[in-house]
Amino acid sequence: MNIAQLAILIVFILSYVFILSEKVNRTVVAVLGAVLITLVGISLNIGTEYDAINMIDFNVIGLLFGMMIITATLSQTGFFAYVGVKVAQFFKGSLWRVFVSISVITAFVSMVIDNVTTVILVTPIIVEIAKSIKVDPKPILVGIAVLSNIGGVATMIGDPPNIMIASAANLSFNSFIVYLMLPVILTIVAALFIARVIFRGWAEGEGDVEWESIMAIDPSKKIRDYRQMKLVLLILAFTIFLFVMHDRLGISSAYAAIIGGALSLLFNRKRPERVLYRVEWTTLIFFAGLFIIVGFVDKAGILNYVANAVGSISSNHEMLATFIILWLTAVLTAFVDNIPVTAVLIPVIKYIGSKNILWWALALGVGFGGNATPIGSSAGVIVISLSHRFGYPISTREWFRYALPASAVSILIATAYIYLLYII
């Protein structure tokens, strides 16, 4: 590793340490880290400020922006408050059933819709449920973030890396379901078991919930604008249709979300600035900064250095290579976005061997590893950002308490599954 790579790596590590420590606002750290790593890149001839701008994944930014507008517009109508009360009444007497049902639904929805979109829509509902029954929503919020990442691994369209893998290895849509649905289902069950143990005290607090008063609430009175709500729900349904069909239509998922956001603003009967005020601008800026930091790590060749090391160690041992790829990608995606990790390892896998089991190891590693840290996945970052906005901030420690063991167990399950595939 040369001096330029070492300098980039130091800035990367310092940025992540400060983000995870929560001593300084993470958006401020991301922006400062992006500025500093760009200056280092320019001074050491690694890249330019134009490269930095191009490192920002505007597909992710556009997707988030569009869905935030739709969610904010829908929130104005009272829709989330209505659904929150209905769900609380349906699961009267059991916080644990609320946790399980919402987490599992989120996991399965994430198999067909981008998990970022899923958590943006589900988080306000969870907050409204918590307000109705007067409980802490943070266990459920962390739960949906973890389960959405797990669920997204099961299908070709559930997670962006899977699309990249399918293209590189010429794998079919059905092959992902056949080979990845089983470990995903097992991991969902394991994650729920871990949640039952860790959140036992929270779930047992249901005796303090005033369920009778909740049953007396008329959910329909929570809706402030029926006409607007129906219109925005139609726009949301149309947007989801565009998500599902975006490949055939030749548009990006970001453009689909922005179309939905634009329609929501166009037909919003209230002042649009009220909607735009509710957009999580700090989250969008945080993502932009993070993309630049990770982008320079990739451009400096540090990820390639790691990939080449893996290739040289395991080029003659496919089974060893498979397990190294699984665990290495799990660790890397806890700190680096899974898209560049996937992009770097795809040619390495092609060099090592042609067996599909290598691709399944990559998909499981990049899918499950992101749960380990609060910045390891886009869904996790979104949930934490929204938790701060809604007044229930999730700390790094609270995230690690559940998500870290859930991530570790998921990788163990993936390891056992990959081993069984070799035997079979």
N, C-alpha and C positions, 0 to 999 in steps of 0.2 A: 504494500500500500504506500503510495507516494504522499508528499506533503499536501498536495491539493486535496486528495481524498481524505486525508486525516483531518484537515481543517474543516471540510464540509461535514464530516462525521461528528466532530466536536460540537459544531453549531446545532446539528440535528439532535444530538443527545441532550445538550443543555436545554433546548426548546422543549423537548418532551418531559424532561425532569421538572421544569417549572410549570408546565401545563398540568401534569399529574399531581404536583405538590399543592396546587390551588392557592399558593401564596400570592400570586399575581393573577389578575383577570386573564383567562386563557385566550381570549380574542386578542388582547394586547400582546401577549407572548407570541401568538401565531403571526401577528403583523410584524413585530420586531424581529422575530426569527426569520421571516421571509425577507425582510429588508437586509438583515445581516448576511444571510446565506447568499443572497443575490450579489451583495458587495464582494463577498469572498469569491464567488464564482466569476465575477467580472475581473477582479484583480489577478486571479490565477488562471485566466483564460479558459474557464470551464463553460461559461455561458454568458449571455447578455441579458439586459432588462427585457428585451423582446422575447427571449426564451422563457423568462420568468412568467410573462403574461400568457404565453402559449402553454405553460405547464398547468394552468388553471383548467380544471375539467368543467367547462361551461355546460356540458350535458347534465352533470349533477346539480350545478348551481341553478340552471334553468328549470330542472325538474322540481327542486325544492321551492323556488320562487313561485312557480305556477300553482303548486299544491298548497302553499301557504296562503295564497290569495283566495283560493277556493274554500279552504278551511275557515279563514277569517270571515268570509262572506256568509258561510253557512252558520258560523257561530253567532252572528248578529241576529239570525232568525230565531234562535233559541232551540235549534235542532239538537245540539249535543246535551243540553239540559234535559230535554224531553227523553232522549234515549237513555241518559244516565238514570233518571228516575224509573223508567220502565224496566231496565235491567236490574236495578236494586230491588224492585218489587217482585220481579220474577224469581230471584234467588233469595228471597226472604229467609233469614235465619242462618245463612252460611257464607262467611267471607271466603272460605276455601273454595266453594263452588264458583264464586265470582272469579277468583284468581284462575282456576283451572279452565273454565269456559272461555274467558277472554284470551288467555294465553294460547290455548289450543286453536281457537278460531284465527287468531293472528298468525300463528305458524302456518296454517293451511292456506290462508289467503295469500301469504307471502310466497307460496309456491307458484301462484299465477299472476300476481301483481308485485311490482317492485316493493321490497320490504320498507324502503324509506317512505313511499306513498302510504303504505299500510299503517305505519306507526304515527304518521302525521294525522291520519284520520281517526285512529283509535285513541290516542292520548287524551284529547279533549273529553271523550266519552268517559274514560277512566276517572278523570278529575271531577267530572260532574257526579259520577257515582259516589266518589269519596265525599263530596260535599253533601250529598243526600243522606248518607249513612254516618257522616262525621267520623271517618277513619283516615289513616295515613295512606295515600295512594302509592307511595314509593315502591313497596314490594311488587305491586302489579306492574308499575311502569318499568322497573328493571326486568321483570318477567317477560313482558311483551317484546322488549328490545332483544333479549337473549333468544326467545322462541322464534322471533321473526327471522333472525339470522340463521337459526337451525333449519327452519322450514324452507328458506330460500335455496338451500343446497339440493333439495330433492328433484328439482326440474331444471330443464335447460334454460328456461326464461326466468327462474326465480332469483338468480344472482348474476350480475354482469360477467364475472369470471367464467361461469358455466357456458355462456354464449361464446366467449373467446375459445374455450376448450373444445366446444363442439365444432367450431369452425376449423381449428387447427388439426383436430384428429378425425374430422369427418364423421362425427358421432350423431346419431339420430335423437329426436326428441324422446322417443320411447325408451331408448337405451339408458338415459339418465334416470327415468322412473324405475326401470327394472333393477339397476345396480345401486342406486342411491336412496330410494324410498325406504328400504328396510333399515339401514343404519340411521336415517333421519328419524323414523318412527321410534326406534329404540332409544335414541338420544332425547327425543321429546319426553318419553316416559321417565328416563333417568333424571332429566332436568326438573320435572315435576316432583319427583321423589326428593331431590335435593332441596327444592323450594319448601316442601312440606316440613322438612327437618329444620331448615334455617329460619323460616317464617312461622314456626309453630306458635310462638308467643303472640305474633300479630293476628294469626287466624283464630286463636283462642280468645281474643279480645272481642269476639262477636257478641258475647253476652252483654257488653256495655252499649251495644248499638240499639237505638230506640226504633225497632222495626215497626211497631204499631203506628208511630207517627209518620213513618215513611209510607205505609200503606194508605194513609189518609190523604196523601198528596194527589192531586189531579194532574197527571203528566201533561195533558193538553194545555193547561194554563201556563206551562213553561214556554210554549211557542208564541213568539211575538209577531211573526209575519208568515202566515200560512202560504200565501201566494209566492212570496220570495223564496221560502224554503223549498217548495215544490220545483220552482224554476232552477234553483241552484243544484238540487238533487238530480234533475235531468241533465244539467251541464256536467255534473260529476260522473253520471253514468256514461255520458258521451265521451268524456275524457278517459275513463277506464277502457271503453271500447277502443279508443285510439291507442292506448297502451298495448292492448292485446294484439292489435292489428298493425302496429307501427312498422314492422318489417315489411309487410305486404304493401303498405301504403307508401313506403319509402320515406318516412319521417322519423325523427329521433323521438325518444320518450320525453326529452326536454321540451321539444316543440309541441308535443301533444299536451303537456302540462300547461305550457304558456297559452295555448289556444283556449284551454279551459279557464285559466285565470283571466284572460282577456274578456271572454264571454261573461264571466262572473262580474267583472267591473262594469262592462257595458250595460248589463241588465240590473245592476245594483241601484235601488231606488234611494239609497242614502249617499252621502258624500263619499267619493272614492278614497279621499285621504284618510278616512277613518279605517278603511280596510288596509291600506298601505302602511298605516301606523302599526298594525298588528303583525306585519311581516317580521320574521326573526332576522333582522338585518345583521345583528352581531354574529349569528350562526353562519350566515352566508359569507361574511368577512372572515370568520374563523376557518371555514373550509377553504377559501381562496388562499389564505396564508399557509395552511397545512399542505395544500397541493404544491405550492412553490417550494416549501421545505423538502418535501418528499421528492419532488421533481428534480431538484439539484442533486439529491442523493443518488437518484437513478442516473442522471446525466454524468455524474462524476465516475460512474462505472462501479460503484460499491456493490450494487446488487449483482452485477455481472461477475464481480470478483468472487462473491459467495457462490453464484451458480457454477462458475468454472471449477471451483473447489469441489463442489458436490459431484460434478461430472467426472473429474479426475479420480475421485475416491471410489466412486461406485459404477464406473462405466462397464466393468466386467462382472458386476454382481447386481442383477436386476432387482432381486428381492431386497437387498440392502438399500439400493437406491430408492425403492418405493417407500420404505419406512423413513429414510432420511428426508425425502421430499415431503411426506406427510407432516413430520414433526418440525422440520425447518420452516415450511410455509406457515404452519400454525404459529410459530414464534414470531416470524417476520410480520405477519398480518396483524399481530397484536399492536404493532407500532407503525407499520407502513400500510398504506392503502392496498387492498388486495388486487387491484387492477394492475399496477406496475409489477407486483410480485409475480402475478400470473404471466404477464407479458415476458418477463425475463426468463422464467423457468420453462416456458413452452419449447423454445429451441433446445434447451438442455435435455428435456424428456425425449425429444425427437432424436437426439444424439445417443442417449443411453439405450433406448430400445423402442420396440413398436407395440408392446403389449398394452391393452387398454387399461389394465390395472394401475399403471403409472398415472393415467389421467384421472382415475377415480381417487387416487391418493391426493393428487393436487387439488381436486374439487373439494374434498373433505377437509383438507388442511386449511385452505384459504377461506372456506366457509365457516368452520368452527373456531378457528384461531382468533378471529376478530372480537369474540366475546370476552376475551381475557382482560382487556383494558377498556376504559370508558371512551377512548379515542381510536379503538381498533376497528370500528365499523361506523358507517354513515348513520345507520339506524340508532346506534348507541349515542352518538353525538347529538342527534335530533332529539331523542327522548330526554337527555340530560338538559339540553337547552330549553326545551318546553317545560321541564319540571321547574326550572328557575323562573320562567315567565309566569307560571301558574301559582307560584308561591310555595312549592314543595321541592326545594332544591336537593338533588341527589349528589352526595359527596363522593369523592373517589373511594373512600373507605366503604361506604354503603354499596357502591358498585362491586368492589372486590369481594365483599362478603358473600354474595351469591354468584355473580357472573364468573369469577375466577374458578371456583370449584366446578361449576357447570361446564366451563370450557375445558378444564382438565379431564373431566370424566368423558366428555364428548370425544376428545382425541383418543382416550383409551378405548372407547367403544369402536372408533374408526380403525384403530390399530388392530384390534381383535378381528374386526370384520375383514380388513385387508388380508390378514393372515389366513382366515378361513377361505377367502377367494383363491389364495395360492394353493391351498390344500385341494380345493374342489377342482 
